[in-house]
Amino acid sequence: MSGILDRVNDPKDLKKLSIKEISQLAQEIRSLIKEVVSQNGGHLSSNLGVVELTLALHYVFDAPRDRLLWDVGHQCYTHKIITGRKDRFPSIRKYQGLHGFPCREESEYDVYNTGHAATALSAALGMAVARDKMGKDHQVVAMVGDGSLTGGVAWEALNQIGHLRENVTVVLNYNEMSISPNVGALSGYLSYLVSGQHYLRMKDYAKSFLKNVPVVGWPLIRAARGIEEAVKKAFFPGLVFEELGIRYIGPVQGHSLESLIEVFKEARDYEGPVLLHCVTQKGKGFTPAQNNPSKYHSAKPFDLQTGEFLNRNQKPTYSSVFGNTLERIAGEDDKLMAITAAMPEGTGLKSFSDQYPDRFFDVGIAEQHAVDFATGLALSGLKPVVAIYSTFLQRAYDQLYHDVALMDIPMVFALDRAGIVPDDGPTHQGVNDISYLRHLPHMIVMAPKDENEMQHMVKSSLSYSHPTSIRFPKGKALGVSMDRDWKYIPVGESELLKEGKDLLFAFGSMVYPCLEAAKKLEEKEGISLAVVNARFANPLDEKVILKYAQPGRVIVTAEEGILAGGLGSGVRSLLDRENRFEVRFKKIGLPTEVYPMGKAERIKKMYQLDEEGLAEHIRDFYKQVQG
């Protein structure tokens, strides 16, 4: 850190600076963000795009008295830096460091935890209503990306904001991106309102010119505002925000501090709800991110000079194997359709979308719609595969239950980022899916032990007559050799990997660590465990489990998910139902709690889900049962 940033320890210090000094501060903050993210990884493009916008917000409003909410939240780095956390900023996304999203436990300036899109508007309205009920007079501001407006809950909130007419300021950060380029009619509508950067440049040029005109300059600017409003109403007669009862101001140049400060002051003093439409550029100030904002959305560590990512591993990711598998199947079956919710790159489907554009659907940040849209495809004879991160599929639970499971519709859900997810903290952990999916009627729940088995699961799942979910972890696969011929996996059939007296029943990512732990326990301590790749959490391979469920024998289950209601709970229920009460049973997995931030390997080690931890779990259990 250097220069003006040294003088800014909280937003009050910001208010002492001139516009010129804040502009310099913006550049210093960009340099700090690039430097830290180049080492730690993190959300780069979105944060570089909102530096001026964030500074202007804190300059005009009075946080933490005024409540500032950040939708999704991965654009909060500047906010964290100027709210007393600049010295800790190099720890962001590290174990016991700063969270990459707003965190109420971290600072009084973070008033609402976010991580999933489209939630802030509803919370902001609730805070505004509570403010008025309690006779207070602070401001409530929600900064929302245009990508978040593809989420239905945001429009539910806007509907009520317009109805209640509370004083709420909505800052719409328009950059034509969520993670990938935005899709749908709404994106086109916002582009229509912006009408190109040329409009903004001409507006700013005219304002700069008039400011220099003595005496009459500022009156002319004020008069021009009224003319601009009239022009907008003439050219945009269906302005949807105005029709909802929300005053619309914009578009505003999102990197012009003077323009932002001016309209924020106007919004602050307005009686009623206001939406400010601010146009920004993702990745601003770093050419590689500007040219490819999706690539640098959640960036891995990179070279500051070239932008090239560091420590490249030649092993494929599970996401890329999934995408390649789907492409291969699509070449054989023209009924295959791929659906994602604003994640074509993240789910490995970008190449599929290029090769089969008429069979690929990005529905935006709208997981509920994605699921129901897929049901319509499936009921009409097509074969939809819905690819969504595990943590985000939770948003569509009602659709999964009511619209898929109850009707027993054959379709496939690919759950990327299942299990422990590195760096992004509690909001992104994919640890609940085993538990809630296996309790849905008819739902098949699968997880592969490696990428080779995953391709066969994807292929097999398209022939099952029930809804099917396949979960797999984030990051690099194991680098195993890949079969060229398809192998059909019968529903509910497990795989024996190692013979033994007792049973170690492992699911998905736990299979290989369990196999290694069992080998060492047998070699060093004489504990004989058969290791079985469960493959299915629902239906279970009951025949294999009951084979080992003899009096005095040991059965251990292992899963990278919460224990409550998970694979182990299913096995325990089977043993109880079959009156196998004399079996010594142990389930290994995750507790139901808020998980710390950090690398996946570290978190797994904390919860003893690595090879050494699994061996220790099993060793201790044998000591207990052997007295």
C-alpha positions, 0 to 999 in steps of 0.5 A, a space after each residue: 500500500 502507498 499514497 492515498 490508501 495509507 490515509 483511508 482507514 474507514 469511510 469517514 476518511 474518504 469524505 475528506 478527499 477531493 475527487 482527484 484524490 479519490 480517482 487516485 485512490 481508485 487506481 491504488 485499490 485496483 493495484 492492490 486487488 490485482 496484486 492480492 488476487 494474483 497470489 491468492 486467486 479470487 473474484 477479479 473481473 467483478 471487483 475491478 469493475 466496481 471500484 469507483 462505484 463503491 467509493 462513490 457509495 461510501 462517499 455519499 452514504 454514511 455506512 454503517 449507519 446507512 445499510 449497504 447490501 451487496 447482491 451475490 457479494 463477490 464484488 465487495 473487495 473495495 468495500 472491505 479495503 476501505 472499511 478497516 480491513 485493508 491490512 488484512 486484505 492479503 488474507 482474503 479467501 485464505 484459512 482464517 482470513 477475510 471472506 471473499 463475500 460480505 460476512 456479518 461476523 467480520 465487520 459492522 459494515 457487512 450488514 448481510 451475508 451474501 453468496 447466492 444471487 438475487 437475495 439482497 433486494 428482498 432483505 433491503 426492503 425488509 430493512 427499510 420497512 423495519 426502519 420506518 416501523 421503528 422510527 429511524 431515518 437511515 438509508 438502505 442501499 442494495 447494489 445488484 448486478 444485471 446478472 442477478 436480475 435474471 433471478 426471479 426472486 429479485 423481481 418478486 422484491 422489485 414488485 413489492 418495492 414498487 408497491 410499498 414505496 419505501 425509501 430504498 436505493 437500488 444500484 443496478 451495476 450493468 456490465 452485461 455479465 453475470 459470470 458468463 455473458 447475460 442471456 434472455 429478454 431482460 438482458 436485451 432490454 437493459 442493453 436497449 436502455 443503455 443504448 450504447 456507451 456513445 450515449 454516456 460519452 456524449 452526456 458526460 461531454 455535454 456536462 463537462 462543457 456546460 460546467 465551464 460556462 460561467 453563471 448559466 452552466 449549472 442551471 443549464 445542467 439542471 434543466 437538461 436533467 428534466 429534458 433527459 427524463 422527458 426524452 427517456 419517457 418518449 423513447 422508452 415508453 415502456 420503462 419497466 421500472 417506472 411502471 413498477 413505481 420505482 424511479 429510474 435514473 440512468 444510464 450513468 457512467 459507472 467509472 465517473 466519480 463526479 457522475 456517480 456522486 451526483 446521482 447518489 446524492 439525488 437518490 439519497 434525497 428522493 422520497 421513495 424507491 429509486 433505481 440507478 442504472 450504472 454502466 461499468 466494465 468488468 475487469 477495468 484496469 487489467 487488460 486480460 480481464 477486460 478482454 476475457 472477464 469470464 476467465 478472470 471471474 474466479 481467477 486462479 493465481 496468475 502472473 501480474 505482467 502477462 495474466 497467465 495462470 500459474 501452476 497449471 496442472 495437466 490433469 483434466 477437471 471433473 467439469 471438463 470431463 463432464 462437458 466432453 462426455 456430454 458432447 460425445 453423447 450428443 453426437 450419438 443422440 440428438 435428443 440430448 439437451 444441456 441446461 445451465 444457470 449462468 454457468 456454461 464455463 463453470 460447468 464445462 459446457 462452453 464447448 458443448 454450447 459452441 458445438 450444439 448451440 440449438 441444444 444448449 440453454 443458459 437460463 440465467 441465474 434462475 435455478 428454479 426455472 431451469 428445473 421446470 424448463 427441463 421437466 417440460 423438455 423431458 415430458 415431451 420426449 427429449 433428454 435434458 441434463 441440468 448442470 448446476 453447482 450443488 450449492 445452487 441447486 438447493 434453490 430449486 428444492 421445491 421444483 425437485 420435489 414437486 415437479 420432478 420427483 412426484 411425477 417421476 420424470 426421467 432427467 439428469 442433474 449434474 451437480 458440480 462442486 459437490 462436497 467441500 469447495 475451496 476458497 469461497 466459504 460457507 455459502 458455496 459448500 456442496 455438502 447437503 445434496 446427498 441428504 436432501 436428494 436421497 429423500 426425494 421419491 424416485 430420485 437416483 443419487 450417484 457419485 463416481 470414484 473417478 472421472 472414468 467412472 463419471 463418464 459411464 455414469 452420465 451415459 448410463 443415467 440417460 437410460 434410467 427411467 427415474 430422475 437421476 443426480 450425479 455429484 462430483 467435486 470441484 477441481 482436478 480429476 485423478 488423471 486415470 485412463 479413460 475408456 473409449 467404449 461405454 460401460 453400462 452401470 445398473 441402477 443400485 449396483 456397487 463395486 468391490 475394490 478390495 476383499 476383507 472381513 468387514 465392510 468399508 462402504 465409500 461414496 464418490 470422492 471418499 473411495 480412493 482415500 478409503 482404499 488407501 486407508 484400508 490397505 495401511 490398516 490391514 498392513 500395519 494393524 491387521 484390520 481386514 476391511 473390504 472396500 466397496 465403491 457404493 456408487 449409489 446413495 439411493 438406491 443402496 446396494 442392499 444385497 452387498 451391505 447385508 452380506 457383511 451385516 453379521 453379528 459382531 462384524 463392522 460396517 463403516 460408511 464414508 461420504 463427503 457430505 453431512 451425516 444427517 440423512 446422508 448415505 450412512 443414515 440410509 445404511 443405518 436405516 437398512 440395518 435397523 429395518 432388517 433387525 441387524 442390531 448386532 452389527 458394529 456400525 460407524 458412519 464418517 462424514 461431515 457435521 451440520 455446521 458452518 464450514 470454515 474457509 480455506 483449501 479443500 484439502 485443509 478442510 477435509 483434514 480438519 474433519 478427518 476425511 483425508 486418508 490419515 483421518 479416515 484411518 484414525 476414525 476406523 482405528 479408534 472405532 475398532 478399539 471401542 468395539 473390541 473393548 
